[in-house]
């Protein structure tokens, strides 16, 4: 291989996030699915795999793995300590649990716990143990708080470090300067959220919504619901509280059809039928419109169309395939 050809080859190598946007990859259906998400404040250094980090207790990992093997769906996210939110000698732990009845949001359980009690608390609340009661005095009342988690896990992927860290610094400074927002919104640096080719990636909690290719303007719109939601149609990865990527595709249709009001409506989404032969699915959804005191129902046919290669970051070849679906609304009732 000549030097010229090597230079040409290097010039073709791009950050996976940049390449994903050039390919106009739609991120819908890529949000991780979970019933519970435990968020643990973890000081650096962070390893490539967050659970292998210096200050992370393997007992917590073992507990999560055991519960997942038993049929649960628990996700781990870590957040870096923050000069305003954190306290010396204490660690913040937040457990978000899916509402079993409505796809509305999650139930929050939050603690600011002494470091020595961190592991016992995490295992107790994950296992829903009576042991958790002894930590009641460390509970935090932040039911109206909104937590915005920006992945800056640079050890895991360079996109999250090079692109997302400057965005985090910009937004953290902006939202800490407003007294009104400072007590209702927290901006955190978080560990790998999956799909680093969509960097900067964001998790919006307690909604459990994942967003891709975020910048200051898109995040302002997500937080304030200030712009027409259709401007974000290429940024939405999906809601983690659903049961499949097909349901995420259906939920996206309703979110972008009904607008920001959809987020606060009581709703249910479920899969009625799945045909593995042609990867076709029937998904049912209904929502309650409180202002009109009315109930609306839909059915969608989710049909596989193609698979899009997912590129390696600054390397040749691809990592795998991302399935894409066509969504057809087949029924409407009131």
N, C-alpha and C positions, 0 to 999 in steps of 0.2 A: 504494500500500500504506500503510495507516494505521500509526501508531506502535504501536498495540495489537497489530496483526497481526505486526509485526516482532518485538515482544517475545515473542509466542507462538512465533514461528518460532525464535528464538534459544533459547528454553527447551527446544525439542525437540532441539536439537543436542547431541550427547553425544560423549565420548571413544569412539573405536572399540572399545577394550577393554571399556568399560562397556556399550556397546550390544551387543557380541557376547555378553556374559554374560547380558544381559537377554533376548536372542533364544535363549539356551541353545544356541548354536552348538557342535556337536561338533568339536573340532579334529583328529580323527584323519585321517590322510592328507595333512597339510599340512607335515610335516617335510621339509626339503630333502633330496634324494638325492645321495649322493656316494660315490666310491670312495676318495678321499683328501681330507683336510681339513688345510690348513696354517694354523697359528695363529702370528701374528707380533705380538710386543710393539711397540706403536706409541704414542709420546708424543703428547699433544694439541698443537695443535687437530685435531679430526676433522671432515671435511667430510660432507655428506649422503651422498655416495658415498665409502666408506672409502678406495678406491684413489686418490681425488683429493685426499687429505689432504696437508698440507704436507710431512710427513716420510716419505711413502711413495714408493718408487722405482717409476716406471712400467715399468721393465724386468721387475719381478716380475709386474705385471699382464699384460704382453705374453707372458711365458712361460706363464702360466696360460691365457690365451686361446688361444694356439697349441696347447697340449696338449688343451684341451677341444674345439677344432675338429678335432683329429685323432682324436676318439672317446673321450678320457678324461673323467672326471667329477671335477673338483677344485673344492673349495670353499675360499674364503678367509674366515677370521675374524681380527680383530685384538683384542688385549687391551691395556688400559691398564697402564702400569707400576704396580707395587705397592710400598709402602714396605718390606714384609717380603720379598717374593719377588724383587724386582729388584735389580740392581747398577748403579752409575753407569758409564756408558761401554759397557755391555753390553746386548744385546737377547736375549730368549728366543724361540726358534723351536721349535715342536712340529709334527711331521708324523704324523698318524694315518692309517693305511692299512688298508683293509678286508681281512680274512682271505679269501683266494680260495676256501677250502673250507667253512668253517663260519661261520654267523651267530652268533658268540659275542661278539666284541669287535673291537678294532682293534689293530694293531701300532703301538707308539709309538717315535718317533725324536725325541729332544729335545736341543737345544743351548742353551748360554749363550754367545753369540758377540760379539766386539767389533763395535761399530757399523759400522766401516769394511768389515767382511767380510760384513755381513748379506745384501746382495743376491746376492753370488756364492754364498753358502751356500744360500740359498733356491732359486735356479735349479738348483744342482747336485743337491740332494736331490729336487727335483720331477722333474728329468730323469733321475734315478738315474745320475748321471755319476760317473766315477772321480775327478773333481775334489773330490768331497765328502770323500774320504779325508784330505785335508790338514787338515781341521777336526776330526779324530777326538779331539784333546785337549780339545775344547770340549763333547764329549758329556756329557749328564747322565743318571745312572742313577735314573730315577723310574718304573720299570716297575710298581710297586705304587701309584703315586699316582693319585688320582681328582681330575679337574678339573671344577669346576662353573662354567659360564660364564653369567652373567646379563646379558641385553641391557639396556644403559643408554644406548643411542645416541640421545640426546635430539635431536640435530640432524636425525636421520632421521625420528623420530616423537615427538610430545609424550608419548604414553603411556609410552614406554620411559624418558623422562626424569623425568616427574612421578610415576609409580607405581613404577618399578623401582629408581630410585636409593635411595630410603629403605629398600627391602627389602634391597638390596645392603649398605648401611651397617650395617644391623641384623645380617645374617648374617655379614658379614666380621668384625665385632667378636666375635660369638658364637663362631665357629669358630677365631679366633686366640687365644682365651683358654684353649683346651684343648690341653695339650701333646701328648696322644695324637692328637687329630684334626689338629693343625697340621702334622704330618709325614705325614699320609695323605690329606688333602683340602685343595685350594686353591680359594678362591672368587675369581673374576675378574670384572671389568667387560668386557663384549665388545661388538663392533659388531653391526649389524643381523643378526638370525637368520632373517628372513622371518616374515611373519604377526604384525606388531606389534599387530594387533587382539586377540591372545591375551596381551598383556602383563599381568604380567611373564612373559617367556619364558626358559627355561633349557635349556642343552645339558649333558648328563651324559656326560662322556668318561672312559674310552675306550669306553663302551658305544655311543655315538652315538645316544642317545635324547633326544628333544625333548619338553619339557613346557610346558603353557600355564596361565595364570591362577594362577601359583605364589604362595604366601604362606609365611610362616615355618613353619607347621605342615605344609603339604604338602611343602616341601623337606626338613624334618626326616625325614618319613616316607620320602621317596625315598632320602635318604642312608643312613638307618639301617635301612630295610626294616622299620620298627617297627609299622606299622598294616596292617590288611588291605588288600591292593592295590586291592580293588574300591572303596575310598573315593576313589580317584584316577581313576576311569574317565572323568570329564569333563575331565581334565587332560592326557591323553596325546595327543601329536601324531603319534607314530610313531617308527620307527627309521630313521635315515638310510642304513643299510647295505643296505637292500632295493632292488628295482629299479623299483617303482611304488607309487602310492598305493593300488592294489588289494591289493598284497602287505602294505602297512602295515595295512590293514584286517584282513587275515587274521591277521597276527602279533599284533595287539591281542587278538583272540579267545583265542589261546593264552596270552598273557601274563596276562590277567585270569581265565582258567579255571584255569591251573596255579599262578598266584601267583608270588611272588618267586623261587622255585627255577628258573623258566623262564629267567631272565637268565643263569644260569651253566651251563645245559645246552648240549651240542653240538647244533646244529640246522641245518637247511637249509630254505629256502623259495624256491619258484620258480613261475613262471607256466607252465602247461601249454598253455592255449588262451585266446585273446582274440577275441571277436566284436565288431567295431566297430559293426555294425548296431544292436545294442541295448545296447552297452557292458556286455557280460557277460563274465566271466572265470572260469577254473578255476585255482585256486592249490593247489599241493601243498606239504605240509610234513611233516617228520619230525624227531623229537628222540630223543636217547639219554638214558635215565634211569640214571645211573651206579650208584645204590644197588641197583637191581634188575637191573642189567646187561641192560636190555631196550630195544628200539627200538619206537617208536610212530609211526604215520603217519596223516595226515589229508588230506582234500581239501575245499576250500571253493569254493562258487559265490559269486562277488562280483557282485552285480547292481545296476546304477545305479537309483536311486529318484527323486532330485530334485536341483536345484541351489539353493543358498542364496545370496542376494545378500550381498556383503561391503561394509560401509559405509565411507564416507570418514570421517576423523577430524575432527569439528567442522565438517563441511560437508554440504550436501545431496547426495543421489544416492548411487550405489554405485560401487565400483571394479571389480567383476567378479562372478563366480559361483564358489561352492565346491561341487564335486560331492559328493554323499552316496550311500553304497552300503549295500545289505542283504547281510549275510554269512550264508550257510547252510552248515553243516557237512554234507557229503554222504557222507563215507566215513571209517571208522575201522578201522585194522588194527594188529596188534602182531607 
